[in-house]
Amino acid sequence: MKTGNPSSSPPPVLLCAGPEKWLKAQAIERLKSLCILPGFEEMDMATFDQTQEYDQAIMEAVKTAPFGSPYRLVIISGLDEASIDSLPWLVHYLNGPNPKASVVLCAEKISEEIRSLAQKKPDVVHLLWCHPLKGRDLRDWVVNQARLLDKTLDSAAAHLLIARCGDQLQSLFLAVEALSLLVGSAAKITEADVEAIISPSVRETVFDILDRAAAGQPQKAIELLHQALAQGQLTVEQLMGALGWYYRMVWKNKTGMGSSWGSADRQTALSRLKRWPQQKLKAALDEVLEADTRLKLGYPSSELLADQLLLKLGA
């Protein structure tokens, strides 16, 4: 069973396994460009959801010759942890695949039965793992997306882009695409470009506010809060929610109670608050929980409550 991305010729069967939908979508688009001629999508492409039990229709589709394209493309979803007994058409097809078709099988989780069946057909089934990307893999993926658009994205710019957009590949792809268009003829997308064009995420905005409070600058933290509220980047409710998450994650990590820090947001939280002693972190969490409770009970001015909280945290 081969692994990796589709090559210049379409694989007889591509098994896309994992929860990252954007990687699957990209793989399917690449196959579509190899298999289907423009204008023949309706005749030479077919999609099915295996949970609807279209066994006979699927078999007919994968065995049909293309009408006007080089290959027929059949996409089948809903195969999560499916057993061999539930896929009689697949066993039959792998024994005699259509040389003029490419079949895509999509599943977040593949059963050991299906994996074993695929391993017995290495020349037929290609495996593409579609797991969420983290750390350096995510940064390299972002840099490569810019390269595909004939732009250079340096490491600092990629890091800031991930901090602002999160680790969802579709959001990152759209952001890189927007940046590549807005920088015009410039060959490089810089950190300054990301700063100017991509708005900060809610969590990054909270990070910036807390950085000021942690540095003993509560008035500056309040100024940043009011600016974010005025520009619609943040609401007091979002501030409270992000603060609660922020402190819980850092507190658990410092006390050894938390799990591994896989996401960019968690790594940023840890690095930005590592100078806060455990006693202050515990007190800060108590303040956040108290303020959040008061807000939910109908405190007359949510902005005043947020200001008071930041004054306490920055003391």
MIMAR-404423 format. One record per residue (C-alpha): x, y, z; residue number from 1; residue in three letters. Coordinates in Angstrom, 1 decimal, decimal comma, m for minus. Layout:
BEGIN
<site x="X" y="Y" z="Z" num="NUM" residu="ALA"/>
...
//
This chain:
BEGIN
<site x="0,0" y="0,0" z="0,0" num="1" residu="MET"/>
<site x="1,7" y="3,2" z="m1,1" num="2" residu="LYS"/>
<site x="1,5" y="6,4" z="1,0" num="3" residu="THR"/>
<site x="1,7" y="10,1" z="0,2" num="4" residu="GLY"/>
<site x="0,1" y="12,4" z="m2,3" num="5" residu="ASN"/>
<site x="m1,3" y="11,5" z="m5,6" num="6" residu="PRO"/>
<site x="1,3" y="11,5" z="m8,4" num="7" residu="SER"/>
<site x="1,1" y="12,7" z="m11,9" num="8" residu="SER"/>
<site x="m1,2" y="9,8" z="m12,8" num="9" residu="SER"/>
<site x="m4,2" y="9,0" z="m10,7" num="10" residu="PRO"/>
<site x="m4,1" y="6,0" z="m8,3" num="11" residu="PRO"/>
<site x="m6,7" y="3,3" z="m8,9" num="12" residu="PRO"/>
<site x="m7,9" y="3,8" z="m5,3" num="13" residu="VAL"/>
<site x="m6,9" y="6,6" z="m2,9" num="14" residu="LEU"/>
<site x="m7,7" y="6,0" z="0,8" num="15" residu="LEU"/>
<site x="m7,9" y="9,3" z="2,6" num="16" residu="CYS"/>
<site x="m7,8" y="8,6" z="6,4" num="17" residu="ALA"/>
<site x="m8,0" y="11,2" z="9,1" num="18" residu="GLY"/>
<site x="m10,2" y="14,1" z="10,3" num="19" residu="PRO"/>
<site x="m8,5" y="17,0" z="8,4" num="20" residu="GLU"/>
<site x="m11,0" y="17,8" z="5,7" num="21" residu="LYS"/>
<site x="m8,9" y="20,4" z="3,9" num="22" residu="TRP"/>
<site x="m6,2" y="17,9" z="3,1" num="23" residu="LEU"/>
<site x="m8,8" y="15,6" z="1,7" num="24" residu="LYS"/>
<site x="m10,3" y="18,4" z="m0,3" num="25" residu="ALA"/>
<site x="m6,9" y="19,3" z="m1,8" num="26" residu="GLN"/>
<site x="m6,2" y="15,7" z="m2,7" num="27" residu="ALA"/>
<site x="m9,6" y="15,4" z="m4,4" num="28" residu="ILE"/>
<site x="m9,0" y="18,7" z="m6,3" num="29" residu="GLU"/>
<site x="m5,6" y="17,3" z="m7,6" num="30" residu="ARG"/>
<site x="m7,2" y="14,1" z="m8,7" num="31" residu="LEU"/>
<site x="m10,0" y="16,1" z="m10,4" num="32" residu="LYS"/>
<site x="m7,4" y="18,0" z="m12,4" num="33" residu="SER"/>
<site x="m5,8" y="14,7" z="m13,5" num="34" residu="LEU"/>
<site x="m9,1" y="12,9" z="m14,3" num="35" residu="CYS"/>
<site x="m11,8" y="15,2" z="m15,4" num="36" residu="ILE"/>
<site x="m11,9" y="17,6" z="m18,4" num="37" residu="LEU"/>
<site x="m13,7" y="20,9" z="m17,9" num="38" residu="PRO"/>
<site x="m17,3" y="20,6" z="m18,7" num="39" residu="GLY"/>
<site x="m17,5" y="16,8" z="m18,0" num="40" residu="PHE"/>
<site x="m17,9" y="16,9" z="m14,2" num="41" residu="GLU"/>
<site x="m21,5" y="15,9" z="m14,2" num="42" residu="GLU"/>
<site x="m20,9" y="12,9" z="m16,5" num="43" residu="MET"/>
<site x="m17,5" y="11,7" z="m15,3" num="44" residu="ASP"/>
<site x="m17,7" y="12,3" z="m11,6" num="45" residu="MET"/>
<site x="m19,9" y="10,6" z="m9,0" num="46" residu="ALA"/>
<site x="m20,1" y="11,0" z="m5,2" num="47" residu="THR"/>
<site x="m21,6" y="8,6" z="m2,7" num="48" residu="PHE"/>
<site x="m22,1" y="8,3" z="1,1" num="49" residu="ASP"/>
<site x="m21,6" y="4,7" z="2,0" num="50" residu="GLN"/>
<site x="m23,8" y="5,1" z="5,1" num="51" residu="THR"/>
<site x="m26,7" y="5,3" z="2,6" num="52" residu="GLN"/>
<site x="m25,9" y="1,7" z="1,4" num="53" residu="GLU"/>
<site x="m25,7" y="2,4" z="m2,4" num="54" residu="TYR"/>
<site x="m23,6" y="m0,8" z="m3,0" num="55" residu="ASP"/>
<site x="m25,1" y="m1,6" z="m6,4" num="56" residu="GLN"/>
<site x="m25,0" y="2,0" z="m7,6" num="57" residu="ALA"/>
<site x="m21,3" y="2,4" z="m6,4" num="58" residu="ILE"/>
<site x="m20,3" y="m0,7" z="m8,2" num="59" residu="MET"/>
<site x="m21,9" y="0,5" z="m11,4" num="60" residu="GLU"/>
<site x="m20,2" y="3,9" z="m11,0" num="61" residu="ALA"/>
<site x="m16,7" y="2,6" z="m10,5" num="62" residu="VAL"/>
<site x="m17,0" y="0,1" z="m13,4" num="63" residu="LYS"/>
<site x="m18,3" y="2,7" z="m15,9" num="64" residu="THR"/>
<site x="m15,9" y="4,0" z="m18,5" num="65" residu="ALA"/>
<site x="m15,5" y="7,8" z="m18,6" num="66" residu="PRO"/>
<site x="m17,6" y="9,7" z="m21,2" num="67" residu="PHE"/>
<site x="m15,3" y="12,5" z="m22,2" num="68" residu="GLY"/>
<site x="m12,5" y="12,6" z="m19,7" num="69" residu="SER"/>
<site x="m9,3" y="10,6" z="m19,3" num="70" residu="PRO"/>
<site x="m10,5" y="8,9" z="m16,2" num="71" residu="TYR"/>
<site x="m13,7" y="8,5" z="m14,2" num="72" residu="ARG"/>
<site x="m13,6" y="9,9" z="m10,6" num="73" residu="LEU"/>
<site x="m15,7" y="8,3" z="m7,9" num="74" residu="VAL"/>
<site x="m15,7" y="9,8" z="m4,4" num="75" residu="ILE"/>
<site x="m17,1" y="7,7" z="m1,5" num="76" residu="ILE"/>
<site x="m17,4" y="9,0" z="2,1" num="77" residu="SER"/>
<site x="m19,0" y="7,6" z="5,2" num="78" residu="GLY"/>
<site x="m16,5" y="4,7" z="5,6" num="79" residu="LEU"/>
<site x="m15,6" y="5,3" z="9,2" num="80" residu="ASP"/>
<site x="m14,5" y="2,1" z="10,9" num="81" residu="GLU"/>
<site x="m16,4" y="0,1" z="8,2" num="82" residu="ALA"/>
<site x="m16,0" y="m3,7" z="8,2" num="83" residu="SER"/>
<site x="m15,2" y="m5,8" z="5,2" num="84" residu="ILE"/>
<site x="m18,6" y="m7,4" z="5,5" num="85" residu="ASP"/>
<site x="m20,3" y="m4,0" z="5,1" num="86" residu="SER"/>
<site x="m18,4" y="m3,3" z="1,9" num="87" residu="LEU"/>
<site x="m18,8" y="m6,3" z="m0,5" num="88" residu="PRO"/>
<site x="m18,4" y="m4,1" z="m3,5" num="89" residu="TRP"/>
<site x="m15,0" y="m2,9" z="m2,4" num="90" residu="LEU"/>
<site x="m13,6" y="m6,5" z="m2,0" num="91" residu="VAL"/>
<site x="m14,8" y="m7,3" z="m5,5" num="92" residu="HIS"/>
<site x="m13,5" y="m4,1" z="m7,0" num="93" residu="TYR"/>
<site x="m10,0" y="m4,4" z="m5,6" num="94" residu="LEU"/>
<site x="m9,7" y="m7,7" z="m7,3" num="95" residu="ASN"/>
<site x="m10,3" y="m6,1" z="m10,7" num="96" residu="GLY"/>
<site x="m10,2" y="m2,3" z="m10,7" num="97" residu="PRO"/>
<site x="m11,3" y="m0,2" z="m13,6" num="98" residu="ASN"/>
<site x="m8,1" y="1,0" z="m15,4" num="99" residu="PRO"/>
<site x="m9,9" y="4,1" z="m16,5" num="100" residu="LYS"/>
<site x="m11,2" y="5,1" z="m13,1" num="101" residu="ALA"/>
<site x="m9,9" y="6,6" z="m9,8" num="102" residu="SER"/>
<site x="m11,8" y="5,9" z="m6,6" num="103" residu="VAL"/>
<site x="m11,4" y="8,0" z="m3,5" num="104" residu="VAL"/>
<site x="m12,4" y="6,4" z="m0,1" num="105" residu="LEU"/>
<site x="m12,8" y="8,9" z="2,7" num="106" residu="CYS"/>
<site x="m12,8" y="8,0" z="6,4" num="107" residu="ALA"/>
<site x="m11,8" y="9,7" z="9,6" num="108" residu="GLU"/>
<site x="m10,9" y="6,3" z="11,1" num="109" residu="LYS"/>
<site x="m10,3" y="3,2" z="9,1" num="110" residu="ILE"/>
<site x="m10,8" y="m0,2" z="10,6" num="111" residu="SER"/>
<site x="m8,0" y="m2,7" z="10,9" num="112" residu="GLU"/>
<site x="m9,9" y="m4,9" z="8,4" num="113" residu="GLU"/>
<site x="m9,9" y="m2,3" z="5,7" num="114" residu="ILE"/>
<site x="m6,2" y="m1,4" z="6,4" num="115" residu="ARG"/>
<site x="m5,3" y="m5,1" z="6,1" num="116" residu="SER"/>
<site x="m7,2" y="m5,4" z="2,9" num="117" residu="LEU"/>
<site x="m5,5" y="m2,4" z="1,4" num="118" residu="ALA"/>
<site x="m2,1" y="m3,6" z="2,4" num="119" residu="GLN"/>
<site x="m2,7" y="m6,7" z="0,4" num="120" residu="LYS"/>
<site x="m3,1" y="m4,5" z="m2,7" num="121" residu="LYS"/>
<site x="m0,1" y="m2,1" z="m2,7" num="122" residu="PRO"/>
<site x="m0,3" y="m1,4" z="m6,4" num="123" residu="ASP"/>
<site x="m3,9" y="m0,6" z="m6,2" num="124" residu="VAL"/>
<site x="m4,5" y="1,3" z="m3,0" num="125" residu="VAL"/>
<site x="m2,6" y="4,5" z="m2,1" num="126" residu="HIS"/>
<site x="m2,9" y="5,8" z="1,5" num="127" residu="LEU"/>
<site x="m3,1" y="9,5" z="2,3" num="128" residu="LEU"/>
<site x="m3,1" y="10,3" z="6,0" num="129" residu="TRP"/>
<site x="m5,1" y="13,5" z="6,7" num="130" residu="CYS"/>
<site x="m4,3" y="14,3" z="10,3" num="131" residu="HIS"/>
<site x="m4,3" y="17,8" z="11,7" num="132" residu="PRO"/>
<site x="m0,9" y="19,4" z="11,4" num="133" residu="LEU"/>
<site x="1,0" y="20,8" z="14,4" num="134" residu="LYS"/>
<site x="4,2" y="22,6" z="15,2" num="135" residu="GLY"/>
<site x="6,8" y="22,6" z="12,5" num="136" residu="ARG"/>
<site x="4,7" y="20,5" z="10,2" num="137" residu="ASP"/>
<site x="2,0" y="23,2" z="10,3" num="138" residu="LEU"/>
<site x="4,4" y="26,0" z="9,8" num="139" residu="ARG"/>
<site x="6,1" y="24,2" z="6,8" num="140" residu="ASP"/>
<site x="2,6" y="23,6" z="5,3" num="141" residu="TRP"/>
<site x="1,8" y="27,3" z="5,5" num="142" residu="VAL"/>
<site x="5,2" y="28,2" z="4,0" num="143" residu="VAL"/>
<site x="4,6" y="25,7" z="1,1" num="144" residu="ASN"/>
<site x="1,1" y="27,2" z="0,4" num="145" residu="GLN"/>
<site x="2,7" y="30,6" z="m0,1" num="146" residu="ALA"/>
<site x="5,4" y="28,9" z="m2,3" num="147" residu="ARG"/>
<site x="2,7" y="27,4" z="m4,5" num="148" residu="LEU"/>
<site x="1,4" y="31,0" z="m5,1" num="149" residu="LEU"/>
<site x="4,9" y="32,1" z="m6,0" num="150" residu="ASP"/>
<site x="5,5" y="33,9" z="m2,7" num="151" residu="LYS"/>
<site x="8,1" y="33,5" z="0,0" num="152" residu="THR"/>
<site x="6,7" y="33,4" z="3,6" num="153" residu="LEU"/>
<site x="9,4" y="33,6" z="6,3" num="154" residu="ASP"/>
<site x="9,2" y="31,8" z="9,6" num="155" residu="SER"/>
<site x="8,3" y="34,8" z="11,7" num="156" residu="ALA"/>
<site x="5,4" y="35,7" z="9,3" num="157" residu="ALA"/>
<site x="4,2" y="32,0" z="9,3" num="158" residu="ALA"/>
<site x="4,3" y="31,9" z="13,1" num="159" residu="HIS"/>
<site x="2,2" y="35,1" z="13,4" num="160" residu="LEU"/>
<site x="m0,2" y="33,9" z="10,7" num="161" residu="LEU"/>
<site x="m0,8" y="30,7" z="12,7" num="162" residu="ILE"/>
<site x="m1,3" y="32,7" z="15,9" num="163" residu="ALA"/>
<site x="m3,9" y="34,8" z="14,3" num="164" residu="ARG"/>
<site x="m5,8" y="32,2" z="12,2" num="165" residu="CYS"/>
<site x="m5,4" y="29,1" z="14,4" num="166" residu="GLY"/>
<site x="m4,5" y="25,6" z="13,0" num="167" residu="ASP"/>
<site x="m7,5" y="25,1" z="10,7" num="168" residu="GLN"/>
<site x="m5,9" y="24,5" z="7,3" num="169" residu="LEU"/>
<site x="m8,8" y="26,0" z="5,3" num="170" residu="GLN"/>
<site x="m8,6" y="29,3" z="7,3" num="171" residu="SER"/>
<site x="m4,8" y="29,4" z="6,8" num="172" residu="LEU"/>
<site x="m5,0" y="28,7" z="3,1" num="173" residu="PHE"/>
<site x="m7,6" y="31,5" z="2,6" num="174" residu="LEU"/>
<site x="m5,4" y="33,9" z="4,6" num="175" residu="ALA"/>
<site x="m2,3" y="33,0" z="2,6" num="176" residu="VAL"/>
<site x="m4,3" y="33,5" z="m0,6" num="177" residu="GLU"/>
<site x="m5,5" y="36,9" z="0,6" num="178" residu="ALA"/>
<site x="m2,0" y="37,9" z="1,5" num="179" residu="LEU"/>
<site x="m0,5" y="36,8" z="m1,8" num="180" residu="SER"/>
<site x="m3,1" y="39,0" z="m3,6" num="181" residu="LEU"/>
<site x="m2,8" y="42,0" z="m1,4" num="182" residu="LEU"/>
<site x="1,1" y="42,2" z="m1,4" num="183" residu="VAL"/>
<site x="0,8" y="42,5" z="m5,2" num="184" residu="GLY"/>
<site x="4,1" y="42,1" z="m7,1" num="185" residu="SER"/>
<site x="6,2" y="41,7" z="m4,0" num="186" residu="ALA"/>
<site x="7,9" y="38,3" z="m3,9" num="187" residu="ALA"/>
<site x="7,9" y="38,1" z="m0,1" num="188" residu="LYS"/>
<site x="5,1" y="38,1" z="2,5" num="189" residu="ILE"/>
<site x="6,6" y="39,6" z="5,6" num="190" residu="THR"/>
<site x="5,6" y="39,6" z="9,3" num="191" residu="GLU"/>
<site x="4,6" y="43,3" z="8,8" num="192" residu="ALA"/>
<site x="2,2" y="42,3" z="6,0" num="193" residu="ASP"/>
<site x="0,5" y="39,7" z="8,2" num="194" residu="VAL"/>
<site x="0,3" y="42,3" z="11,0" num="195" residu="GLU"/>
<site x="m1,3" y="44,8" z="8,7" num="196" residu="ALA"/>
<site x="m3,7" y="42,6" z="6,7" num="197" residu="ILE"/>
<site x="m4,8" y="39,7" z="9,0" num="198" residu="ILE"/>
<site x="m6,8" y="40,7" z="12,0" num="199" residu="SER"/>
<site x="m5,8" y="39,3" z="15,4" num="200" residu="PRO"/>
<site x="m7,8" y="36,3" z="16,7" num="201" residu="SER"/>
<site x="m9,8" y="36,6" z="19,9" num="202" residu="VAL"/>
<site x="m7,2" y="34,7" z="21,8" num="203" residu="ARG"/>
<site x="m4,3" y="36,6" z="20,4" num="204" residu="GLU"/>
<site x="m6,1" y="39,9" z="21,4" num="205" residu="THR"/>
<site x="m6,5" y="38,5" z="24,9" num="206" residu="VAL"/>
<site x="m2,9" y="37,4" z="25,0" num="207" residu="PHE"/>
<site x="m1,8" y="41,0" z="24,2" num="208" residu="ASP"/>
<site x="m4,1" y="42,4" z="26,9" num="209" residu="ILE"/>
<site x="m2,8" y="40,0" z="29,5" num="210" residu="LEU"/>
<site x="0,8" y="40,6" z="28,5" num="211" residu="ASP"/>
<site x="0,3" y="44,2" z="29,6" num="212" residu="ARG"/>
<site x="m1,4" y="43,2" z="32,8" num="213" residu="ALA"/>
<site x="1,4" y="40,6" z="33,5" num="214" residu="ALA"/>
<site x="4,0" y="43,3" z="33,0" num="215" residu="ALA"/>
<site x="2,3" y="45,5" z="35,6" num="216" residu="GLY"/>
<site x="0,7" y="47,9" z="33,1" num="217" residu="GLN"/>
<site x="m3,0" y="47,5" z="33,8" num="218" residu="PRO"/>
<site x="m3,9" y="50,9" z="32,4" num="219" residu="GLN"/>
<site x="m2,3" y="49,9" z="29,0" num="220" residu="LYS"/>
<site x="m4,2" y="46,6" z="29,2" num="221" residu="ALA"/>
<site x="m7,4" y="48,5" z="29,7" num="222" residu="ILE"/>
<site x="m6,6" y="50,8" z="26,8" num="223" residu="GLU"/>
<site x="m6,0" y="47,7" z="24,5" num="224" residu="LEU"/>
<site x="m9,3" y="46,2" z="25,8" num="225" residu="LEU"/>
<site x="m11,3" y="49,3" z="25,0" num="226" residu="HIS"/>
<site x="m9,7" y="49,6" z="21,5" num="227" residu="GLN"/>
<site x="m10,6" y="45,9" z="20,8" num="228" residu="ALA"/>
<site x="m14,2" y="46,4" z="22,0" num="229" residu="LEU"/>
<site x="m14,6" y="49,6" z="19,8" num="230" residu="ALA"/>
<site x="m13,2" y="47,8" z="16,7" num="231" residu="GLN"/>
<site x="m15,4" y="44,7" z="17,2" num="232" residu="GLY"/>
<site x="m12,4" y="42,4" z="17,7" num="233" residu="GLN"/>
<site x="m13,6" y="41,3" z="21,1" num="234" residu="LEU"/>
<site x="m16,6" y="41,3" z="23,5" num="235" residu="THR"/>
<site x="m16,4" y="41,2" z="27,3" num="236" residu="VAL"/>
<site x="m18,0" y="37,8" z="27,2" num="237" residu="GLU"/>
<site x="m15,3" y="36,5" z="24,8" num="238" residu="GLN"/>
<site x="m12,7" y="38,1" z="27,1" num="239" residu="LEU"/>
<site x="m14,0" y="36,2" z="30,1" num="240" residu="MET"/>
<site x="m14,3" y="32,9" z="28,2" num="241" residu="GLY"/>
<site x="m10,7" y="33,2" z="26,8" num="242" residu="ALA"/>
<site x="m9,4" y="34,3" z="30,2" num="243" residu="LEU"/>
<site x="m10,9" y="31,3" z="31,9" num="244" residu="GLY"/>
<site x="m9,4" y="28,9" z="29,3" num="245" residu="TRP"/>
<site x="m6,1" y="30,7" z="29,4" num="246" residu="TYR"/>
<site x="m5,6" y="30,5" z="33,1" num="247" residu="TYR"/>
<site x="m6,9" y="26,9" z="33,5" num="248" residu="ARG"/>
<site x="m4,5" y="25,6" z="30,8" num="249" residu="MET"/>
<site x="m1,5" y="27,4" z="32,2" num="250" residu="VAL"/>
<site x="m2,4" y="26,5" z="35,8" num="251" residu="TRP"/>
<site x="m2,8" y="22,8" z="35,0" num="252" residu="LYS"/>
<site x="0,4" y="22,7" z="33,1" num="253" residu="ASN"/>
<site x="2,4" y="24,4" z="35,9" num="254" residu="LYS"/>
<site x="0,9" y="22,0" z="38,5" num="255" residu="THR"/>
<site x="1,5" y="18,9" z="36,2" num="256" residu="GLY"/>
<site x="m2,3" y="18,3" z="35,8" num="257" residu="MET"/>
<site x="m2,6" y="19,2" z="32,2" num="258" residu="GLY"/>
<site x="m2,1" y="17,1" z="29,1" num="259" residu="SER"/>
<site x="0,5" y="17,8" z="26,4" num="260" residu="SER"/>
<site x="0,4" y="21,3" z="24,8" num="261" residu="TRP"/>
<site x="m0,2" y="20,5" z="21,2" num="262" residu="GLY"/>
<site x="m1,7" y="23,6" z="19,8" num="263" residu="SER"/>
<site x="0,0" y="26,9" z="18,9" num="264" residu="ALA"/>
<site x="m2,4" y="28,8" z="21,2" num="265" residu="ASP"/>
<site x="m1,5" y="26,6" z="24,2" num="266" residu="ARG"/>
<site x="2,2" y="27,0" z="23,5" num="267" residu="GLN"/>
<site x="1,8" y="30,8" z="23,3" num="268" residu="THR"/>
<site x="m0,2" y="30,9" z="26,5" num="269" residu="ALA"/>
<site x="2,6" y="28,9" z="28,3" num="270" residu="LEU"/>
<site x="5,4" y="31,0" z="27,0" num="271" residu="SER"/>
<site x="3,7" y="34,3" z="27,7" num="272" residu="ARG"/>
<site x="2,7" y="33,5" z="31,3" num="273" residu="LEU"/>
<site x="5,7" y="31,4" z="32,3" num="274" residu="LYS"/>
<site x="7,0" y="34,4" z="34,4" num="275" residu="ARG"/>
<site x="3,8" y="34,4" z="36,5" num="276" residu="TRP"/>
<site x="4,3" y="32,4" z="39,8" num="277" residu="PRO"/>
<site x="1,9" y="29,7" z="40,7" num="278" residu="GLN"/>
<site x="0,3" y="31,7" z="43,6" num="279" residu="GLN"/>
<site x="m0,5" y="34,6" z="41,3" num="280" residu="LYS"/>
<site x="m1,9" y="32,2" z="38,6" num="281" residu="LEU"/>
<site x="m4,2" y="30,7" z="41,2" num="282" residu="LYS"/>
<site x="m5,3" y="34,1" z="42,4" num="283" residu="ALA"/>
<site x="m5,9" y="35,3" z="38,8" num="284" residu="ALA"/>
<site x="m8,0" y="32,3" z="38,0" num="285" residu="LEU"/>
<site x="m10,1" y="32,9" z="41,1" num="286" residu="ASP"/>
<site x="m10,6" y="36,6" z="40,0" num="287" residu="GLU"/>
<site x="m11,6" y="35,5" z="36,5" num="288" residu="VAL"/>
<site x="m14,2" y="33,0" z="37,8" num="289" residu="LEU"/>
<site x="m15,6" y="35,5" z="40,2" num="290" residu="GLU"/>
<site x="m15,9" y="38,2" z="37,6" num="291" residu="ALA"/>
<site x="m17,5" y="35,8" z="35,1" num="292" residu="ASP"/>
<site x="m20,1" y="34,8" z="37,7" num="293" residu="THR"/>
<site x="m20,9" y="38,4" z="38,5" num="294" residu="ARG"/>
<site x="m21,2" y="39,1" z="34,7" num="295" residu="LEU"/>
<site x="m23,7" y="36,2" z="34,3" num="296" residu="LYS"/>
<site x="m25,7" y="37,4" z="37,2" num="297" residu="LEU"/>
<site x="m26,4" y="40,7" z="35,5" num="298" residu="GLY"/>
<site x="m23,6" y="43,1" z="36,6" num="299" residu="TYR"/>
<site x="m24,7" y="46,5" z="35,4" num="300" residu="PRO"/>
<site x="m21,6" y="47,4" z="33,4" num="301" residu="SER"/>
<site x="m19,6" y="44,6" z="31,8" num="302" residu="SER"/>
<site x="m16,9" y="47,0" z="30,6" num="303" residu="GLU"/>
<site x="m16,4" y="48,4" z="34,1" num="304" residu="LEU"/>
<site x="m16,2" y="44,8" z="35,5" num="305" residu="LEU"/>
<site x="m13,5" y="44,0" z="32,9" num="306" residu="ALA"/>
<site x="m11,6" y="47,1" z="33,8" num="307" residu="ASP"/>
<site x="m11,7" y="46,2" z="37,5" num="308" residu="GLN"/>
<site x="m10,5" y="42,7" z="36,7" num="309" residu="LEU"/>
<site x="m7,5" y="43,9" z="34,7" num="310" residu="LEU"/>
<site x="m6,6" y="46,4" z="37,5" num="311" residu="LEU"/>
<site x="m6,5" y="43,5" z="40,0" num="312" residu="LYS"/>
<site x="m4,6" y="41,2" z="37,7" num="313" residu="LEU"/>
<site x="m2,0" y="43,9" z="37,0" num="314" residu="GLY"/>
<site x="m1,5" y="44,8" z="40,6" num="315" residu="ALA"/>
//
